[in-house]
Amino acid sequence: MESTNLHSLLQKKNPYLFRAKNIITAQELVTSFLDAKLSASEEKIFGDFLEDLAIFVAQKTVNAQKSSGSGIDFEFRKGNKIIIVSVKSGLNWGNSSQWKALETDFKRAQKVLMQSSHVNNVQCVLGVCYGKAKTTLKRGIILQVCGQNFWYMISGSESFYKDIVEPLGHKAKELNESFNVKKAQLINKLTKEFLEDFCSDDGKILWKKVVKYNSGNISPEDRRNL
């Protein structure tokens, strides 16, 4: 958040949307821009945290090891099987090309492991940290395991998916106060810059200047060719 600056916010957000909301104060506009940025990134940030948590839990409970295979997060032995796992936070994680890349990564890792004389069964698992989808075989080789089932697979506890909520809540409470102070300071700083650069002397938002900064890009060459 500390690296956020006013001009990057103005360039990346839709000025027409915020104008349509009839925002009339600089602080309200800056806060809206900042909230839009944070909401767009917070799911990814927390998704990364959940993925790291799953890897940590698997290391502690099933003696999982970091996989040498590209795109594979960890592997562990269960009975006579080697289970190789790629972790995603939610179900809507990728498009068709990303699924294809994951399938390729699994096949490559599977082939390498099967070359070992003491390995005769390799299970490919896509572990999804949240969601109610049933365990399903995808693309012929990828077992998609979601939510409670995934946490049970790596922890051995049917309640583990609920148990992790409490410590997450305590951690959030610790961080919220510090986060809110920093956010308020940033809003004040960006509001001051916005008032100086994009408001008239009497305090009115200069929407045409905002839009020009966000989308104005026509050049002499464009005038000739477009």
N, C-alpha and C positions, 0 to 999 in steps of 0.2 A: 504493500500500500504506500510505503514511503516514497517509492520511485514514481508514483503517479504524478503527472503534471497536467495543467489545464489544457495545453494545446493538444496533447495526445488524446485527452477525453473528447475535445471538440471535433477532432478528426475522425474518431471511431464511432461516435453515436449519431443517431438520426435526428437532426435538428428540426425537421418538419413534424416529427412525432411530438416533441416537447413543446413546439409552438402550438400545435393543435390542442394540447392540454391547457392552454391559456396560462402558462406560468409567467408571472410578472415580476418576481423578485430574483435578484442574482443568486442569493443563497439557496432559494428553492430550486433553481435551475442546476446549480453546481451539485447540490445534494442529490437531485434526480439522476444526473449524469454519473455521479460516483456510485450510487446505489445500483444503477444498471450495470456498471462495470463489475461491482463486487458480486452481484447475483449471478452474472455470467461466469465468473471464475470460481465461486465458492464450491459448486458441485464438483468441479474437477479437483480442486484442492482437497476436499474431503474424500473424494473417490480415491485419490492417491494414498491418503492416510489409511483408508480401509484396506486397500490392497497390501500396503506395507504391514498392517496389523495381521492380516491373514498369513502372510509369509512368516512373520515372527511366531505366531501361534503354532504353525505347522512345524517349525524348527524345534519348538519346545516340547510338543506333544507326540509327534510321530517321527521325530529325528529327521525331518526333511533337510535336504541338502540343496544348495544352489545348483541349478542345472547348467551344464555347459552349452546347452542348445539355445540358439537364438530364439527369442520370443517366448521361452519357457521360464517360468519364475522359480519353480522348485520341483524336486522329485523325491519320492520316498518309496520304501518297500512295504508291501502289505501281503503277507503270505508268500505265494510264489509269483507275485506280480510286482513290477515296477510301475508306479503311478507318476506320470509327468503332468504338471499342472500349470496352466496359464490363468492368472487371476484378473478378473475385471470387476469393477465396483457394481455396475448395473447391467441390465439386459440390453439396453440400447447403446451399446458401446461402439459398434463398427458398421461400415458399409460392406458391400459385396467384395470389394477388392481387399479390405482388411480381413474379412473372413477367409478369403482365398490365401492370403499371406499366412494367417494363423494355421490353416490346414497344411500348408507347405512346411512351416516350422515344425509342426507336430510330426509329420511324416519323416522329415530329416532326422529329428531327435530319436524317433522310434527306430529308424534304420540303424543308427549308430549304436544304440543300446542293444539291439538284437544281435549285433556282431559278437557280443560277449558270450562266452560258453555257458555261463551260469544264469543267463537271462533268456527265458522263453515266452514271456508274456509282458507286454507293455501296454498300459491303459492310458489313453490321452484324455485329460479332463480339463474342461473350461469351468473354472470355479467362479461363480457370480455371488458377490457379497450380499446383495439384497434382491428380493423378488420372490413371487410365489410359483413361478413356472415349474412344472414337473420335470423330473430328471428325464432328459431326452437325448437320443443319439443324433448328432448333427454331422452332415457331410460324410456319413458312413463310419467315421472313426473317432469323432470328438464327443465325449459324454459331457453334456452340459448339466451342471449341478448347481442349484440356486438356493439362496437364502438359508433357512434352517438346515436343510440337507447338506449344504456345503460346509457350514460351520461344524455340523456333527461329524462329517467325514474327516475333518482335520483336528477336531478336539476330542471326539468321543462322547461329548455331552449334548443331549437333546435340548438343553436350556441355554447353551452357550450363546446363541444368537440374541437372546434377551439379556443375558448376564452382562454383556459388554456395554449395554445402554447406560447403566449406573455410573461406572467410572468415566464414561464419555461426558456425562452431565456434570460431574464434579470438575473435570478438566475445563469444560466450557465456562463454568462459573468463574474459575480462576482467571481465564483469559479475557472474558467479556469487558471487565472494567478497564483494563489496559487498552483493549482494542477501541472502545468507545471514546476514550480520551484522545487517542491518536487520530481517530476519524474526525472528531470535532476540530482538532487543530488543523487537519488537512482541509476541511471544509472552509474554515476561516481564511486560511492562506489562499486557497483557490478562488474564494469569493472576492477577496481583495484584488487579485489579479484580473478577474473577470470584470469587476467594476472599472478598473483602469483601462482595460483593452476593448471591452465590448458593450459599454454603457455610455450614454450621453452624460453631459455635465449635470443634468437634472435627475439622473438616476434611471432613465428609461433603457431597457434592453434594446440594443440595435440588432434586431433579428436579421436584417439583410446582411450585415457585416458577419454575423455568426454563420449564416448559410454560405456566404462567399468563402469564408475561411475553411468551411467543411467541404465544399463541393466545387468551388471555382477553379477550373483547370484549363480553360480554353486558351489555345495558343494561336499565333498567326497561321501556323501550318494547319491546325485544326479548322480554322475558318475557311481555308482553301479546299480542304479535303472532305469535310463533313457535309 
